[in-house]
């Protein structure tokens, strides 16, 4: 009983160590790769795509693909790229606490995010519910901007002061703005952005990009709201200015805001974008979005096609003697005929095995063979099976019982990662 408990603990420790190193290697590469990608995205949105509001949203999609690039073949096959990233592999493999550190920082960042969301949730529970313009809303007694919160069942939050000072048609426009945030999936995009920042936490530039990412989502929401409300940009801008005059910037980390916690320069830029609003045709916008999504899907498929699989079986075998001498037996048809296995026993054919031993110049008759196992990444793999072979007899076929490591729960889970 004690032996079984100890074995389970050992399995859990091995799984934890292997998985931490594995994900630290992959995500660390992605974090380094995300820095030039994020810089490129910011440069494009400020230059070529400065006036293309809807395309600016799609260009951010490139960053969301970066966390899937950690297993690309080019990290090993391309000499120059390998030289840029191989040092991280070496650090994670040699100094294994680095892997634990990377994962620990991820959990700390995730804990901070969950804490903020929990605080918002607690605040929502203490708010009164009402119905305004046919919409269920929560009334916020603090003088902060309206916002929406929640992923599954999003809730609209309006400050009490706006209900008192805004006309019905003005409140309808504000609520429409918040509903469009929900319809366009902005709340989910903000959530996935936070998840990406957690996974790639060493790239602190992503935190700087958060403001620009949210600003682009806000600009899109402004344009869609103006068109769907069938009101002029002048009226929409006036409501925005009225909101700024009434509300004091709050400290709530809301999911989406109507006015936003912006300084004078950002507010001026937003007003100028609203003034420059031009009606768009939905069918053209749908075509653009479909084309952009197809490009992103193509990039994702190309990444998957040129990445290492979940794991790759290792068919080479290692022969060792008692004095520490090792010989790698390369996979071949003869080797597979010489050594085969089922779930319980290993079978060694004497005739073919003698040929293998002669080929590699091995004279020992007492040795160990390590076989099986797999590679998650080149140079980083899973365990194999070790058997002791006494080849001094005359049996045509040796049958050696063994415990297949592929049946261990830690191996099964790690292969699935």
N, C-alpha and C positions, 0 to 999 in steps of 0.2 A: 504493500500500500504506500509506504513512504517512498519506495523506489519510483512508483508511478507518479506520485506528486512531484518528486524532484525532476523526473523526466519531462513532465508537462511544463514546469517552470523553466527548465533549460530550453525547451522548444519555444516558449514565449519570448525568452531573452534573445535567442537566435533570430527569430522572426522580427523582433523590434529592431535589432541591430542592423540586419540586412536591409529591411525596408527603409530605415532612416538614411542609410548610406545611399541606397538606390534613388530615393526621391530627392535627397540633397544634391546628388550629382545632376539629375535631370533638371530640377527647378533652378539650381544655381546657374547652369548653362543658360536657361531661358531668361533669368534675371539679367545676366550680362548681355544677352542678345536683345532684350527689350529696351535697353538704353538707347542704342542708335535708332531702333525702330520708332520709339516714342519721340525722339528728336526730329526724325523725318516727318512724322505725322504733324507735329506742331508747326514745323516749317511750311508744310504744304497747306495747312489750314490758314496760315497767315499770309500766304503769297498766292499761289495758283487758285486756291479754293476760297479765297477771302470773301467773295460774294456768292459762292455756291453753297447756300446754307444746308440744303439737304445732302449734298455730296460730302460735306464735312462730317456728317453723322456716319456715313458709310466708311470713311477713311479710318475712323477709330476702330472699325471692325478688324483691321489688320493686327492691332494690339491684342485683341481677344484670341487670336490664333497662336500667338507667341508661346503660351504655356504648353502647346502640343508639339513644339519643335525640339524637345530635349533628346529625342532618340534618332535624329536625322543621321543618315549614313555619313554625311560630309564631316561630322565631328571626328571621324576616324579615317575616312578615305582621302580627304583633301588635306595635303600636308600643311599648308599655311593656316587653314582654319583649325586643324588639329593642334598646331603649335600655340594658338591663342587660347584654347580651352583645356588642353590636357593637364595643365597644372592644377586645375580644380579637381579633376579626377584623382590625381596623385595625393592631394591634400586629404580628400575624403577617405581614400583607401588607407593611407598611412596613419593619419591622425583621425581615428574613427569618432572621437567626441565632436568633431566638426559637424558630422551628420546629425547628431543629437541636438547640437546647438541651433542648426538651421531649422529643424522641425520645432524645437522649443520656441524659437522666435515667431514662427508661424502661429503656434497656439496662443502666444501672448497677444499677437496682433488680432487674431480671431476673437479672443476674449474681450479685447477693448471694443471691437465692433459690436459684439453681442451685447455688451454692457450698455453701449449708447442706445441700441435699438430697444433694449429692455426699459431704459429710462423713458424713452418716448412712449412705449406701450403703457407704462405706469401712469404717465401724464394723461394719456388718452382716456384711461379708465376713470379718472377723476373729473372729466369734462361732462357737461350736460349735453343731451341730445335734443335736436330740434329739426324741424322741417322748413326749409327755405326754398322758394321757387320750385317746389315739388321734389326737392332733393333732401335726403337725410344728411345732416351735418352735425359736427361736434362744435360747441361754442367754447372758444378759448378766452378766458378772462384776462390773460396777459396781452399786452399790446405788441404782438408780433405778427409777422406776415402770414397769410393763409398758406396752408400746405396740405399735402396728401401723405398718408402713412399706411403701411401694410402692403404685403405682396399678394396674398390670396383674396382677402376682403379689404380693399383699400377704403380708407375713411377720409372724408373731407373735413378740414378743420378751418374755421373762420373765427377771427377775433371778435369779441363783443362790440368793440368800438366801430368796426366796419358795418355791422348789422344796424347800428344806431345812426350812422352818418351817411351811408350809401343808399341810393335809390334802388328800387327793385330791379330795373333794367341793368344797373351797374353790377349788382350782385349776381345777376344771371350771367354776365360776361365773365366775372371772376370765377364762378363755379364751372363755367364751360371750359375755361383755361385749365382748371385742375382736372376735370374729367378727361380732357385731351391728353394730359400727361399720362393718365392711366391707360387710355386707349392705345397710345403709341408705345406702350410698354416701357416708359422711361423709368418707372420704379424698379422694374426687373433689371434694366440696364445699369442703373446705379448700384444695385445689389451685386451684379456680376463684376462690375468695376471694382467694388470693394473686395470681392473674393480674389480677383486678379492681383490686387495690391498686396493681399495677404500672402498669396503663393510666391510672388516675386518681390518680397519685402526689401531685399537689398537695393533695389532700384528706387531710391527716394525721389527721383524725378517724376515718378508716377503720381506721387502726392501733389507735386506742383501742377501736374497736368489735370488734376481733378477739377479745378476751378474752370479750366477751359473746356473740359468735357461737358460739365454741367451747363456752362454758358451756351454751348452749341445746342444742347437739348432744349434750353429755354428759348433760344431764337427760333427753333423749329416750332415749338409750341405756340409762340407768339404769332407766327405766320399762319399756322393752321387755324388758330382761334379767330383771327381777323377774317379769314375767308369763310369759315363755317358760320360765324355770327352774322355775316352779311352786313357788317358795319365798317365804316371807313377807318383807316389807320389813325386819322386825327382824333377820333373819338376814343379809340383804344389807348392811344398815347396819353390822352387827358386823364383817363381812369388810372393809368399807371402813375402819373405825376400826383394825382390826388391821393393815391395810396401812400406814396413816399412822404407826402406832407403830414398825413394823419398818423402813420405808424412809426414807431421807434424801432430800430433794429434790435431783434431779440437774440437770444443765445441758444435757441432750440436748433438742434441739428436735424432739420426737417428733410423729408425725402425729396420734395420739390417745392419751390416757392414762386409766388406770383411776382413779387418785387425783388426778392433776393437781398441778401446782405451785401450790397455792393457800394463801393465808394462813388464819389461824384463822377469820375472818369468812366467807370463801367456803366453807370446809369445813363450818361450822355451817349455812349456808344449804342446802348440798347435802344434809346429813343430814336437815334439816327437810323438804325436798322428798321424800326417800325415805320418811320416816315418814308423810307425807300421801298416799302412793301409794294410788290407787283403781284396781281393775281396769277395763280399757276393753274395749269390744266392737270386734272387728276390722272388722266390716262398717260400723259407724258411722264409724270412723276412715278407712276407704277412701272413703266418701261425702264426708267433709270434705275429704280430700286431692284427690279428683277435682274438687270444686267450686272449691277454691283454685287448682288447676292450670289449670282452665278460665278463671278470672278472669285469672290471669297471662298465659295464652295470648291472651286477648282484648285485654289491654293491649298485648301485643307486636304483635299484628296491627293494632291501632289506630295504634300508632307507625309501623309500616311503611306503612300506608295514607296517613298524613299526613306522610310524609317525602319529600324530594327523591329522584328516582331516581339510579342510579349516575352517569349523566350525561344531559345534555339537549342535543340538537343545536341549534346556533345558526344559524338561517336568514337572519338579517340580514346585510347586507354593508356593507363600508366602502370608500368611494371616496376616493382621495388623489391630489393633484397634486404636482408637484415643489417647490412653495413651502410645502408643509406643510398646505394646506387639506384638511380631511377632511369628508366627508358620509356620514351613516349612511343606507343604503338599506334601508328597512323591508321585511320579507318580504311578498310579495303574489303573486298569480297572474301578474301582468304581469312582475314581477321574475324569477320562475322560468322564464317563457317566454323572457325576454331572455337569461338566463345559465343555462346547464346544463353539466354535466360528467360525464365517465366517469372511469375510473381513470387515464387518460393525458392527456386533452385537455379544455380548456374551450371551449365553443361559445357565441358571442355573436351573437344575431340582431340585425341592424342595425335593422330596423323597430321592434321592441319596445324595443331599447336607446335609440333616439332618443326614444321616448316617455318613458322613465325620465329621461333627461338633461334633457328639457324640463320635466318635472314638478318636478325638484329645482333647476332654474335653472342647470344646469351647461353651460358653453360650451366647456370644454377638450376637445380631441380626443386628448390624450396624458395618460394617468393610470394609476394603479395600483388594483387591486381586491383587497381582502382578503375571502375567503369561506370557508365551512366552519367548522371548529372546534366546540367544545362547551363546556358549562358543567358543572362538578362541583358548584359552589355558586354562588348569585347573586354576580356580581362576581369569581368565581375559576373560570377555565376553561382549556381546552387551546388549543393552537395552531391556526391556520387556514392557508390557502394564499394566497400573494401572487403575482399575475401582473401583468405590464405590458401595457397595451392601447394600441395605436396605432389610433385610430378615424377617421383622416383618409382612409382608402381608400374604395372603393365596393363591397367584397365584401358580399354579402347575409348571409353567415355567416362570422364570424371563428373560426378554429381555432387555439388557443394551447396548446402542450404545457406540462405542468407536472408536478411531483413531488408526489403525494398524500401529505400528512403523516399521514393516517390509517393508512398502511402502516408507519410507523415503529414499531419495537419498543417504544420508550418510550411512545408514544401508546396502543398496544394494551394494555400493562400498566396504565397509569394509568387507562384506561377501565374496566378490570376491578376496580379497587379500590373 
